[in-house]
Amino acid sequence: MSGQLDQLCVNTIRMLAVDMVQQAKSGHPGTPMGAADMTYILWDRFMRFNPANPAWDNRDRFVLSPGHACALLYSVLHLYGYELPLEDLKRFRQWESKCPGHPEYGETPGVEVTTGPLGQGFATAVGLAMAEAHLAALFNKPGYDIVDHYTYGICGDGDLMEGITSEAASLAGFLGLGKLIFLYDDNRISIEGNTRDTAFSERVGARFESYGWHVQSVPNGHDFFSVEDALKQARACVDQPSLIVCRTHIGYGSPEQDSAKVHGEPFKDEHYKATRTYFGFPPDEPFHIPAEALAHFREALGRGAQQEAEWQGRLAAYAKEHPDLAARYQVMMKGELPEGWDAKVPVFTLEQDGAMATRDCSGKVINGLAKGLRGYLVGGSADLAPSTKTYMTGHGDVGFHEFAGDNIHFGVREHAMGAAANGLALHGGTIPYCATFLQFFSYMAPTVRLAALMKQRVVFIYTHDSIGLGEDGPTHQPVEHLAWLRAMPNVMTLRPADGNETAWAWRLALQRRHGPTVLCFSRQKLPTLDRKLCAGAENVAKGAYVLLDCQGTPQLILIAGGGELVLALEAHKKLSAEGLRVRLVSFPCWDLFEAQPQAYRDSVLPPSVKARLGVEAASPQGWDRYLGPVSRDNFIGMWGYGASAPYEVLAKEFGFTVDNTVAKAKALVGK
């Protein structure tokens, strides 16, 4: 192929990106212009993809971590023949266009990740690469590399300033993810100006070398041959992830080249026309695509179809030689649950199990599930497995070039852990979980939010879910976090009260295909409820249910979940013994309860019963939905931060006692 045609193709990518921003009067033209060369070489010379089937299992994955530069990605996807009509590019950043202002997974064919805030795309790409390595270790056999692809990405200065990128890069280097390759668009410009003058002068290459990455420098990132050679060397390095530092110029070829202004604003009309003229494009014909360039881009349709067909043939031959493995691979990649997946989930009894922290119950459930989901259920914690009880015994560990195990040691990297879990889910073939203390959810809230936006099946486990962790004090005691989680759309948050509620919470989490689930567990021991005397734990699926009832219409409804349900249970016994008609409602999940028909919700919480007492060792935020105006009279909760002391002392000092619950209940009914 001639260098002249290459240059025309690159300039076509540039101009389409500029045209989108110009027409929308909104967006970021500079980075697409500067990164077009490296993007074209990567997609044209190295990436394996089929535009007619963006979800082909063995495609290479591409992640544009600086998502504000999405006009670059939309240009590439349209030109290579993905189902992204030019009309959508013309409606960039407009209502119902497939070209939103940042890449959105599920909205645009070919977009692999909702990159969102800077650094998230980079960290999620680490999870994509981990998934490829794990599945390859499980399924590849001599002569049959059915899982064999790369994860490529572009990152920028903003990505590399964010802390999540450091966490993720450190993890990737430790694991030796040789099929992870990032091009660093080193244009040295951010919103506030030249990064060397404002906030970012570090030697990025040296930093990544210290993480264990293979690092190369391309002094001229607009030189096709240098970029191509660097990518070849990166692919040849099989035992390290690769970073290619490409020195580029933001707004390349425009009158505003190397300025902060071109980062995030459309061009003035005269500069727009001057830029098009510079690249040989008609100044008054936006969205012009030269026929010669388009013909070359569309060759990818035939090439991609052939690559996928060859892989499908290899998969068919593999299925004949390894039928059980092939069947298992298909089930996992489709995201289905195999027959008998929950057969080993324990049933907890008061006689055998007594009192257990729900984190311990969860640990037993995880190990039961692991027996039916070997290789499929993968996960770990942020250096807290002994505390979060999230280790799968006998399932091996993921380590340096060791990917067949199911246990992942994420290290003390909560933010990158969440993003990597998202990447594992996005890749397909695994159901990931990750764990830390509930207080540290605040370190990874953006990743939970992105899991919800992308509708990914990720299980986020948060233990030590209240002031019940005691002596560690208020810095480790979550009070506002449940309200925060419950406020997130498409995040299902469950706080079970005993082992059997925990088991059902896990079942619901794994059966949920289109969104993340948060499981909150206690540190303190809680009694196993005698289900012969109260409603069954399968009712967790309804979000809230009547655990114990009274004869006739209740005078009062006690509402509690998690570690506080036992407190409400004892109060119910005392109040009932004194002749009060009291209903006790177990409330493990607000989201599931709100999804029930109104008739069911009214049957659990009859509107006619106004006297209601909520009990939760957390902020009262949101409880007005179920209690009416919330006050200290109808809610026993946390009205401030916790303190450092044994949890029994904290319970007494903050009012989480049976006597206090009984007293407040009586006051509500005028007794």
Beta strands, then each sheet from edge to edge (+ up, - down):
strand 1: 61-64
strand 2: 151-156
strand 3: 180-186
strand 4: 189-190
strand 5: 193-194
strand 6: 214-218
strand 7: 242-247
strand 8: 355-356
strand 9: 377-381
strand 10: 407-409
strand 11: 431-437
strand 12: 459-463
strand 13: 492-494
strand 14: 517-520
strand 15: 526-527
strand 16: 545-548
strand 17: 556-560
strand 18: 582-586
strand 19: 612-615
strand 20: 635-636
sheet 1: 1+ 2+ 3+ 7+ 6+
sheet 2: 4+ 5-
sheet 3: 8+ 15-
sheet 4: 10+ 9+ 11+ 12+ 14+ 13+
sheet 5: 16+ 18- 17- 19- 20-
end
